[in-house]
Amino acid sequence: MLTSIASAVRGRCYDPAMTRIARLTAYHVRIPLKTTIRHASHARRSTDSLIVRCELQDGTVGWGEGLPREYVTGETIEAAFPLLQATPLAVQLGGELSSLPDTIAMCEELRLTRPADDPRDCFGNSIRCAVELSVLDAACRHFEQPLSEITRLYGPAAGVRLKQDRVRYSAVITSSSARKQWIKSWLIRLYGFHQTKVKVGTEGINDEATLRRVRGILGDAIDIRLDANEAWSCDNLEAKLAPLLPFGISSAEQPVPHEEVRGLSELRSKLSVPIMYDESLCSLEDARQAIEYGTCDLFNIRLSKCGGLLPSLQIAAAAHQAGLGYQLGCQVGETGILSAAGRHFASSISGIRYLEGSYDRFLVKERLTREDLTFGRGGYAPALAGPGLGVSVDEQRLQSVTVATLEIPVS
């Protein structure tokens, strides 16, 4: 009897399927960009990101990434380390990882110690995203499954699951000179893209002239949508959109500041173009508010601003249930880590209206992953089939762009 009990205990202790998180390490990295990216809200030539490394007891390593944006979710990169130190991660992530469903359940309960005055439940979402992705990546590698398997196992995603062998990205034309717009438009056409976003609302740039130039080069076959990055207001929205509508616009993203979005519920019936939330869609609470008040037609889901893979799947499912559309967006300056996570999301769900991301080779000087995830001709890119994120991180390259490091106790 005692022998059989001892055998059972030994079997549990040495069950190779079971493991725990041994350590978490956070890196503040500064990634230089190949060009200046401008829109109505901001301009940047480099980006500060949070990279999280999760190491399991068996030595398996997973990676996550988040890009803090104070004007989107409230947190800065300077807030990242204090927020991680204030969160009881050892309590929340200290349990056994005996299966992928167990890991999903653990990550679903991951809660940062947010400020009391956070009615949108989004402060620190980029930090949460980095931690969550690192744990999910490590667990998927341990159980030898791709990250996209999470979508198949996650109950709230049941209504939007769809396995795809490849995805198709869209292009973007940022706020720039007429010459650069002309060059970019021809590149988009020659490269075979089927969709492009055009940034509007930037001071000093004539949006009507931009749309005339872009549409004239791209022709009628390529879908064009707008992104105003909160540049307009409910008072002038109709007047701002009117001269742009003749160019065949498929949607207008975040035309007004978040503080004014309630006014869109009345304006939508007067507009002939669908409205997309971006800065106003950072959490499931934001999604619920938008659905309740009828203020938009589409959601721009971005893993970093929405808090990670699981919250983003919840938001996509909420949009689907409410009859709204959605796109998967990206963060300017994201490296191959977040690009890979976005690829897994996009290749495992249905109904994505537009897909952004994987600009790696064209945008960042240091992508951190050994693999080049840049999309190919036409914007096409294959699904990633390897375990976890399906990419490997060059830790020497990571160290070269690291500004500061934090070891996070989890045991």
N, C-alpha and C positions, 0 to 999 in steps of 0.2 A: 504494500500500500504506500509506504513512505517512498519507495523507489519510484513508483509511478508518478507520485506528486512531484518529486524532484525532477523527473524527466520532463514533466509538463512545464515546470518553472523554467528549466533550462531551455526548452523549446521556445518559450515565450521570450526569454532574454536574448536568445540568439536567432530569432526569426529574422531572416534577411529582408523580409518585406517591411519590417518596422524600423523606423529611424526617428531621429529628432533633429531639430536645428541646433547646431553646435555654436555658430557665431554669425552675427550680422555685422557688416562693415559698410559705412556710408562714405561716399566720396563727393565732395563739392568739386565739380570739374568746370573748366571754362573752355568751350569749344569755339575756335575761330571759324567764321563763315567765309566763303569764297567771294561773296558780294554783299552789299548793304541791302537789307530787306526793309522796305518802307510800306506802311499803310497809314490810314487816318489816325490810328491810336498810338503808333510807335514806329521807331526805326532802330535797327540793330545791325552790328557788324560781327558780333560774337554772342554767344549764349551761355548762361550759367545753368548747369543741370545738376541733378542729384542722381548719382548711380549707387545702387545698393547691391552688395555681394552677399548671398546667403550660402553658407556652407553647412552641409549636413554632417552627422556623426560619421558616416561612412566615407566622407571626403567629397561627395557630390557637391558641385557648385552651381548655383543659379544666379541670374542677374535681373535687375529691374532698373527702370529709368523714369524720372519725372522731371518736368520743366516748370519750376515755380514762375507764376506770372501774377504780380500784385494787382494788375488791372483786370485780371480775369477771376481768380479764386482768392485773392487777398494775401497769400503768403509770398514772401521773398525767399531767396536762397539763404539769406542770413537767418531766417526763421526756422530753417529746416532742422539743424542740429538741436536747438533747444526744444523743438516740438517732439523730436524723436526721444530725447532724454526725459521729457515730461510724460511720455506715454508708457504704461506698464507692459512693454512688449514681452518681457519674460513671462508674465502671467498669460497674456493672450496667445503667444506663439510657443509656449513651453511644452505643449503636449506631444504625444506620439503621433507620427505620421504613418499610419498603418495601411492607408489606401488613398487613392486620389479623392474619393468622396469625403473622407475624413479631412483631407487637406483643404478641400473646398469649404467645408463647414467651418474650419478654423479661420480661414481667410475672410469668410463672410461676416464673422464676428469681429474682425479687426477694426478698432475704433481709435482714432487719434484723440489725444486730450486737447480738444478744440476750445477756443474762447467761448465764454457764455453767450456773447452776443453774435451768434452765427446762425441767423434764421434760415439761411439757404442751405445749411449743412454742407458747405463746400470748402471752408478754410482748411488749407493743408492737403487738398486732394492730390496734388502732384507728389507729395511725400508719401501719402498712402499708396498711390499707384506704384511707386518705385519699390516699396516694401512688399506689397502684394505680388507683383510680378516676379520678384526675386524668389519668393517662397514657392509660387506655382511653377516657375521654371525649374527650380531644384527638385521639387517633388515629381514633376513630369519626367525629368531625366532619371530620377531614381527608379520610377516605375516603368521607364522606357516607353513613354507615350508622348506624342506631340502636344503642344500647348492647346491646339484646337480641340483636343479631346475633352477639355474642360467644358466647352459649349455643349457637347453631347451629354455630359453628365449633369449639367447644372439645370435643375428643374425650371426656374423662371425663364430659361431660354427656349423652352420646348416649342413655342409658337413661331420661332424665327430660325430654327436650325436648318442649315443647308450646306452639305459638303461640296466644295468646288475644287477642281484641279488647278485653276488659275483665276486671277482677278485682273481687273483693268483700271488703272489709275487715270485721273484727269490732270490737266496742266493748270498753271496759274500765271497770270500777268499782273505783276505788282505795280505799285505807283512808281512811275519812272518817266523819263523823257520820251518824246514822240519817236525819236530814233530807236531807243531801246524797245519800245512797244512794237515798232515795225519789225525789228529783227526777231523778237520773241514770237510774234504772231506767225511769221514765216517758218520759224523752227517748229512751232506747234503743228502747223499744217503739214510740213514735210515729214515730220516724225510720225504722223498718223494718229494723233490724239482724236478722240471723239467728243471730248468735253473740255472746257476751260473755265476757270474762275477769273474774273477781272476785278481788281481792287479799285474802288471809287471813293469819292468823298475827301480825298487829300487836298489840302489847300494849295492853290497854285496850279492845279491840273484840271483841264477842261474835260469833264467826263463825257460829254456828248461827242467831242472830237475823238476821244479815245475809243468810244464804242463804234463810231463810224470807221475809224482806221482799222480796228481789230476785225469787225464784221466784214469789211471790204476784202481783207486778206484771207480770212478763214472760210468765207462763203457761208451758205445757209445750212450745210450739213452738220456743222459742229455746234454742239450745245454751249451756249454762253450764259453764265450766271454771274451775279454781282455780289460783292462783299463790301459793305460800307463801314464796318468796324465802328459802329455807334456814331458816325459822323453827322447824321441828320437828326431831326426832331419830329415829333408827331405833327407839329404845326406846319413844317415845310416838306414833309415826306412826299405828298402827292405832287407838289411842284418839282421836287428834285427828280422823281422817277419819270414824270411825263415825257421829257425829251429823250429818255433812254429806252422807253418801251418799244418804239418802232424798230429797234434793232433785234427784236426777238429774244427777250430775256426769260430764262426759265425759272429763276428765283432771285430774291433779294435777301442777302444774309445780314442779320443784325443791323438794320437801318437806323435804329435809334438807341440811345443809352438804356441800360437796364432799368434805370429809374422811371423810364417813360413807357415801358412795354405794355402796361395795362391799357394804355390808350390805343394800342393796336387792335383790340377787340372790336372797336367801332370802325376803325379805318379799313380793316381787311375786306369788308364788303364793297368798299369803294375802289379797291386796287385790283388790277387785272394780272398781278404777278404774285405767286406764292411767297410768303415770308418765312425765312429760316432763322431760328435762334442759334446763337453761338455763345457770346459772352453771357447770355441770359440762360444758358443750358449747361449747368455745371454739376447737377446732382439730380437724384430721383425726385427730390422735393421741387426743384425747378420744373421738372417735367410734369409733375402733378399739377402745379399751379398753371402752367401753360395750357394743359388739357382742360382744366376746370374753367378757366376764363376765356378760352378760345382765342388766344393771342397770336398763334402762329400755325403754319402748315407743315413745317419740317424742323427736325433737330439736327444740329451738327454735333455729333458725338465724337469726343476726342478722349482717348484713354487717360492721358495725364490730367486734364482738367476735370474729368468725371470721376476720378478716384481709383481707376484700375479696370481690369478686365470684367470682374463680376458686376460692379455697378453699371458699367457700360452695357453689358448684356441685359441688365434689368431695364435700363432706359430704352433700349431698342425694342424690348418686348412691350413696354408701356406704350410706345409710339405705335407699334403694330396693332395693339388692342384698341387704341383710340382712333385708328384710321389715319394717322399722320405718317409722313415719310421721314426718312433720316439718311444722313450721310455719315461716313467715317472720315473725320478730319485728322490733321496732324499738327504738331507743334513745330514752329520754325526752329531749326537747329537740332532737332532730335537726331540721335545717332542710330546705328544699326540695331541696337537693343530694342528701342521703342518701335522702330520700323518693322522689326520681326514680329513683335507683339501685335501690331496693327495688321500685319499680313495674316496672322493666324485668326484674328477676329474677322477680317473681311472674307476669308476663305471658308468660314464655318457658319455664316448666317446668311439669310435671304433678305431681299428688299433694299439693299444699299443703293440709294439713288445716285450718289456721287462718291468717289473714293479718292482721298488725298494721301500723300506720303511717299516714302521710298525715294526721296530726292537725293539720297546719300552722296553719290559721286558728283552731282551737280551743285551741291550746296555746302556741305561741311568739309572742312580741311582734315578733320580727324573723326572717322566714323566709329572707331573703337572695335568693331567686329572685323574678324579676318575676312569674312564673306562680304562681297559687294551685293547689297540688296536693291540697287538702283533698278527701276523698271526698264523694260526693253521697248522696242519700237511699238508704237500704238498705245503705249502705257501698260502693256501686258506684263505680268509677272507670275511665276509659278507659286503654288502653295508650298509651304515648307513642311517637309515630312519627317525630319529628324526628331529625336527626343527633345522635350522642352521647347525652347525658342527655336531650336534647330540652327543656332549660330554659336560661334566661339568668340570669346572676348580676348583681345590682345592686352594682357595686363601690363606689359611694358609701355604700350601706347597710352593706356589709361593713366599710369603714373606720370607720364609726361605732361598731361593736361590737368592734373589734380592740384587744387588749391588748398584743400584741407581734408582731413580724414577723421572719422569718428567710429570707434568700436562700440557696438551696442550690446549690452549684456542680455542674454536670453536664457540663461540657466544659472 
